[in-house]
Amino acid sequence: MAVVTLYMSDRDTDKTFTDKREADNYDKMLELAENVSFWIEREIPGLNEQQIESIGLLIAQNKDTLAKAMKSHPEILLQESDATNTTAA
């Protein structure tokens, strides 16, 4: 019988990982999503809690793509969106 070490997310105790780095990265992403959500809630009145959380999570999950778009490639946002829509269909 093998022993497997599992790592749990501090922010999402239902999620476990076998790799510590993955668990740490997931926690960092959730922390970013939470902070972005607080910022959006403060800056854009009228959104409900679910919308705020969804936007925060979307931004946190796609931070690298957003960084590239903000630097000099705004078209990358459309390319990523098209790829997502194609795989979802």
Order of alpha helices (4+ residues) and beta strands (2+ residues): beta-beta-alpha-alpha-alpha-alpha
